[in-house]
Amino acid sequence: MNKTGEMSEVFMNVIRSRCSTRAFTSETVREEDLEQIIEAGRTAPIAGADYTMSHMTVLGDPEVLTRIREGCMMKRKDGTLVDPLYGAQTIIFLSATGPSEDCIEYCNVACAIENMSLAATSLGLGSVYLWGFLKKLRKDPALLELLRIPEGYTILSAFAVGYAKDPIEPHEPKGRIGVTYL
Ligand SMILES: Cc1cc2nc3c(=O)[nH]c(=O)nc-3n(C[C@H](O)[C@H](O)[C@H](O)COP(=O)(O)O)c2cc1C
């Protein structure tokens, strides 16, 4: 690891290139790339190192993807329908036990998703955190059944990954979190 106190250019390029992709090609992700992304997610920080609290379900089955896509269509303000998966051929569902009163399970899955998002970016792939369409999915027992989420776990978030139609390259961020230095 670099001990000069400077972040590596490669690392900063990944941070600056990460973005939410909302238009994927129909190409499926190379297996070696997907495995590296999944590994990045599986080894993310987890509260109390209790890795049994979270679970990942990798969906690449085209039939199930179509059922979910069609069953969870989102409506734009102008009434047109949007594919909630943005055309992605791989969706990773993050489920967890609980959630407990302090909702720490959501923090765990978010860490896994961010690790995967950075891993995907470093491989030149697009990705996006998926939250909105889960409201519809949770209300549809037939669709939920297709995902075979382990007993006792609830889907908390999802992540789409694939080849982006637009280039993945360094860009100005959409905004910045405010900071107070004391
Ligand atoms: C917790 C969380 C939930 C999100 N849910 C969605 C979602 O359901 N659909 C979507 O298109 N983007 C979703 N996003 C992506 C954000 O809209 C996106 O990160 C933000 O607009 C900043 O843009 P950027 O990721 O391109 O930098 C979500 C992001 C986070 C962190």
The ligand as a Gaussian input file, in Angstrom:
#p B3LYP/6-31G(d) Opt

LIG

0 1
 C      -29.622000       4.620000      -0.819000
 C      -29.681000       4.963000      -2.279000
 C      -30.811000       4.643000      -3.003000
 C      -30.872000       4.926000      -4.374000
 N      -31.953000       4.511000      -5.093000
 C      -31.993000       4.703000      -6.418000
 C      -33.063000       4.187000      -7.199000
 O      -33.983000       3.552000      -6.717000
 N      -33.037000       4.404000      -8.537000
 C      -32.035000       5.115000      -9.131000
 O      -32.077000       5.293000     -10.353000
 N      -30.989000       5.611000      -8.417000
 C      -30.943000       5.400000      -7.089000
 N      -29.875000       5.870000      -6.346000
 C      -28.799000       6.605000      -7.019000
 C      -28.794000       8.094000      -6.661000
 O      -29.891000       8.731000      -7.252000
 C      -27.467000       8.698000      -7.145000
 O      -26.407000       8.102000      -6.429000
 C      -27.402000      10.220000      -6.976000
 O      -28.322000      10.838000      -7.848000
 C      -25.997000      10.764000      -7.265000
 O      -25.648000      10.486000      -8.616000
 P      -24.381000       9.618000      -9.013000
 O      -24.512000       8.267000      -8.356000
 O      -24.432000       9.528000     -10.505000
 O      -23.165000      10.325000      -8.510000
 C      -29.797000       5.593000      -5.007000
 C      -28.650000       5.917000      -4.253000
 C      -28.581000       5.602000      -2.918000
 C      -27.326000       5.916000      -2.136000

